[in-house]
Amino acid sequence: MRALTGIQPTNTLHIGNLFGALLPAVAMQNTYDLTMMIVDLHAITVPQDPKTLRQNILFLAAAYLAAGIDPEKTVLFQQSQIPAHAELAWLLQTVGRMGELERMTQFKDKALSKGESVSVGLFTYPVLMAADILLYDIDEVPVGEDQKQHVELTRDLAERFNRDFGETFVVPKPVIRSEGARILGLDNPEKKMSKSAASAKNYISMTDDADTIAKKIRSAVTDSLPGITVDDARPGLKNLLTIHALCTGRSMSDIATEFETQGNQVFKDATAAALIGFLAPMQQKMTEYLAHEDVLIAILAEGAAKASTRAMAKIALAKHHMGLVL
């Protein structure tokens, strides 16, 4: 079984990315033929400083490796190094529909404040995401609930292309991680933790130091109800219980029982300590990788060479079926 995942390069990679994408991928690489991308073409749908973007690509490569991704088991590469991604995205745009893209809720959310200045790329990037997936005959795509709609679009485009031009693409299915896939914002537990949030108190970066983590957890929005309980009606508290459980491997109910009568502050301090201890080894490894950029660049180049073989074969087949190859 083949699976694929990718994250946009940013130096504010947060624990929602870690628990929702990186660590599940580490587990998957032992049982799946896993492809992992640094999706830099997606990143440039909004303005980027070139020097910062380069550093962020290397930062994300270091984060992947520090989290446990093994380049011997997983094909790890930089998206833009394989031209077939952009080429297949264009082919798929010709079979996509305006109405399909207009219904994408993420575009509506991100474009709401931009008006007419929003880039065309931000509108069409779900088609590029479809190309990312379809190039590699992917069976399963692990995503958060908010990305499921994009995988459904990918399925629609694959089925339409296969119907109109002949069997070309594997039709993938989204796989939603049941626990920890959606870490909520610390300052707004009604929405997913986001690196683009207005306040840094919304998220915990993978590079935040111990004092910063402790302060952010202490200031996290909970509620005034007594006791520590696992309750969907208490989203802020449940979010912290989720983080604590993911860091310790314990169940949320066990943690709630331990801190049931100790109050929010004691529970928050214990959650911060668990998270600090969990992140420390990865932070150390990331520092070591970033001190050797040449090693990171070589790992990404080797991964791109492996991925390119599959990608070029698939783009050639798609072009042949469309009548573009004489």
N, C-alpha and C positions, 0 to 999 in steps of 0.2 A: 504494500500500500504506500502510495506517495502522498506527502503532505507538504504544505508551503505556508510560510509566515514571513512577515516583514514589518519593519518599524522605520518611521522617518527619522533621519539623523538630527538630533537635537542634544544640546548639552544640559537640558533639563529633563532627561529621562527619569521618570518617577516610579514609585513603587507599584502603581497601577500597571505600568508597562512590564515591570519585573514579574509580578505575580500573575498578570493576565496573559502574558505572551512569552517572555524569556524563559521562565522556569518550566512552564508546560512544554515548551519546545525542547528543553534539556531532557525532560522525561521521554518525549516522543522519539528522540533520535536513536533510542535503543531498540525501538520496534517498528519504526517507519523509515522509508527512504525520504529523508527530510531535506528540503530546500529552504534556505533562509536568506533574505535579501535586506540590504540597507537601501531603502526605497528613496534615493535622492532625487529621482525624477518627480516623485510626488511632492517632495519638500519644496521644489521651486515653483509650485503653483501659487505660492505667496512670496513676496520679496525676500531675498537672502543675500547677506554679505558673503562674497566668494571666499574670503579667507576664513571666516567663521564657519561656513558650510564645510570646507575641507577639514577643519579641526573636528567638527561634529561627526563627520563620517568616520574618522579615526576613533573618536570617543565611543561611538556606537559599536564599532568592531571590538574595541577593548571590553565593552560591557557584555557583549555576546559571549566572548571567550571567558571572561571572569565569572559569568553566571554558570558556565559549565559546557558551553557548546564546543564540541570536538570536531575540528575540520577534517578529521579522518573518517568521521561518521556522517557529517552534515556538509552539504554543499553551501558554503557561506560566501556571498559575493556582493559587489556593489552594482545595483540595478543599471545605472547609466553606462556601464562598461560593456553591455550587451545590446547592440542596436536593434535586435529583433523585438525588444519590448516596445519601443516607439513605433516600429514598423507594423507590428501586429495590432497595436492600438488603433492605428489609422484604418487598417482593413476592417476592424470591428466597428469603428465609427460609421462606416458605410452601411452596416447592417443594423446599427442601433437606431433608436427612435428618440426624437426630442422629448416626447412625453415621458418616456422612461427615465431620462435624466432629470427632468423637471420634478419628478416625484421623489428624488433622493433627499431624504430629510437632512442629512449631514450638510449638503450644499445649502439648503435653506437656512440652516442654523449659522453656518460660517459666513454666508453672504449677506445676512440680514443687515449688518452695519456698514457694508461696503458699497452698496448701491451699484451704480454703473461702473465703478472702478474695479469690480471683481474680475479676476482673470478668466479667460476662456478655459484655461487649464484646470481651474478649480471646478468648473462646471463639468468638464469631460473626464476628470481623473478616475471616476468609477470604471470607465472603459479601459483606461490604462491598467487599472487593477485587474480587470478581467483578462487582459493580455498577459499580465504577470502570471496568472494562474494557469491559463490555457496553454501557454508555451511548453509546460512541463508535464502534461498529462497527469495533473494532480487529482487525487481521489477525494481528499479531505482538506478543508481549510479551517484551522482553529481560529476563531474570531470572538470578539466580544459581541454582545447582543446588538450594539449600535452598528456593527459592520455586517450583520447578517443580510441586510437589504442589498448590499453590494455583491455578495456572493450569489444571491438570488438573481440579480441582473446578469452575472456571469453565466449562470445556468441558462437563462433565457437566450443570451447571445450565442452560446455554444449550440443549443438545440436548434436555433434558427439557422445558423451557419451550416450545421450538419444536414438540415432538411433541404436548404436551398442549393448547396454546393457539393454535398456528399460527406460521408463520415470522415471527420477531421479531428474533432476535439473530444476528450473525455469530459463528461458532465460532472463537475465536482459537487460535493455537498458541504454545507457549513457545519462545523462542530462547535457547539457552545460549551465552554467549560462551566460546570455547575457551581463551583465554589471559587471565589476569589477572582472571577472574570471581570467583575465590575467593582473596583475600589472607588468609593465615592469621595467627593471633595471634603476636606476637613472643615472648611468654612461654609460649605453648602452641601449637606448630605442628601440633597434632592437630585443632584447631578453627578455624573462621573468625574473623578479626579482628572484634571486637565493641565497640561504644561502651558496652555495658552490662557489660563485663568488670569483675571485681573490682579489677584493677590497671590503672592508666594505662599501665603498661609493655606492655600487650597491644597497644595501637594507637598509630598516629601520626595526630594530628589535623591537619586542613588548616591550622590556625592555630598549630601548634607552631613555636617559633622554632628557629634553626639549632642552638643548643647542646642543646636538648631532643631534637631529632631525632637528633643525633649520639650522645647518651647512650643513647637507646632502641635504636638500631641496634647499638651496641657491646654492649649487654646482652642482645640477642636470643638465644634458645636455638638452638644449632646442634648439634654433636656433636664427639666427640674424634677422629674419623677424620682421617687426613692428606689434604691436597690439597683443591682446589675442583673438584667434579664435579657434573654434572646427574644426579641419582639420586632416584627416588621414595622410596627407602629412607632418604633424608636430608631429611625434610620441612622442617626449619628452614632448612637451607642452600638448598634449592630455593626456598623462599619469598623469601629475600633475593635470589636470582638473578632471580626473577620481577619483584620490585620494581625491581631494577637495569635489567633489560631494558625494562620499561615506561617508565622515565624516560629512557633513552638511545636507544631504538629499535633496539638491537642484539639479537642472538639470545643466549639463555642459554648455548649451547655456546661462542660466541665469547668471552663474558665469562669463562666457566669456564677456557677455554684461557689467557686473559691472566693470570689470577690463580692458575693451577693450583698453582704452587709458592711463592706469596708468603705463604700463611697466612691464617687467618681474620681477624685484626685488620686487615691491609692491605686485604683485600677488604671488610670491614665499613665501614672508613673511606671507601673509594671509593664504596660504595653510599650511605652517608649524604650524601656530597658531591653525588652525582647527584640524590638526592631533594631536597635543600635547593635546588639550582639549578632543579629542575623546578617546585617549589612557589612559589618567590619571586615570579614575575610574577602568579600568581593571588592570592596573599596581598595584594599591593599593590592589585590591582583590587577585591578584597573590601573592603578598608579604605575605598577611595574610594566604593563604592556605599553602604556602611553610614553614611557621613557625610551621605547624602542620602536619608533614609527616604521622603520624599514621592515621589521618582522610583521607588523600588521598589514602593510602594503603587499608584502609577498603572499600572505595568507589569502587576502582578497583576490589577488591576481590568479592564484592557483584555483580558487573556487570559481572565478569567472571562466577560466578555461574549461573546467568540467561542465558548467552550466551551458556554455555556448554550444557545445556539441548537440545537446538536446534541443536548444532553442532554434538553431539554424535548420535542423531537420524538420521541425514543426512549421516554421515560417515558409520553408520551401514547399511543404505539402499544402499549406493553406493557399499559397499563391498559385500552385498548380491547379488546385480544384476551382479557383476563381477564374482561370484562363489567363493568368498573368505570365505564365512561363510558356514560351514558344517551343 
